[in-house]
């Protein structure tokens, strides 16, 4: 026993023992984690009932793949206009929309209420692409609500939104008091209503001072930023999921309330009764996960495919 102990350092120097142990651990973990574990996962994925999920839960119709039940998609034409015969998904902030490689939210919060105006309103898309212009989260919500209201034939107004579909926010400019408020304003600007885009601001006056439209390049943040609630109902006709993106940007579901809002428009476009469309909605409604997590929801792709089977596109 003693001879064995004294012969080991002769073969392997003591300072190399930790290195040898590290190399052995590396090789063992490489085989386990890099070979055995992936092969085991791949083998489990081939089991009956799991293979479809492992392939992305793809949905096929008429022999072709039309999408995944786990990832949302847009039902719009080449110009981004909603196809009236289809239920619309909720907005997406993942890349150009529903991009799995760019999954994520907009990272905009409730205090994001001031737009960065384009230099030329007619070329807004160019400035947005160059990141020289940007709609605030509030304006995104307001514009989506207005567009949904026009599409569905309902009141698209929301609190803190102008009738034109931008954030109803003014900059109150003037000397501030000890609390940081502007008690005696000398100038009021509707920061999200650009001159040349609106004929007049949504407010004629605020605190007795005429309200001006905003001009690109001017910084109104020196004033006190004040959102204006307006007279919109506390419970808007357009549901929240119609105007806000999900955290992943890939949500394939909408709320039953948003689905029911779209039912009359889809029924008219397809020549179906509203009751037939509502029945299809109910048939594609999914309950809460495990009975208590989340809210009931409707898978948009599955619902649209069922309606296509009921009344095929011409």
Secondary structure, DSSP 8 states (H G I E B T S, - for coil): -HHHHHHHHHHS-GGGHHHHHHHHHHHHHHHIIIIIHHHHHHHHHTSTTTHHHHTT-EEEETTEEEEETTS----B-TTS-B-TTS-------STTTT-GGG-------TT----B--SSGGGHHHHHHTTS-B--HHHHHHHHHHHHHHHHTS----TTB-TTSSB-EEEEES-B-TTS-BSS-SEEEEEEEEBTTBSS-S-SEETTEEEEEE-TT---TTSEEEE---S--SS-SS-GGGTS--SSS---EE-HHHHHHHHHHHHHHHT--HHHHHHHHHHTEE--BTTTBS--EEEHHHHHHHHHHHS---
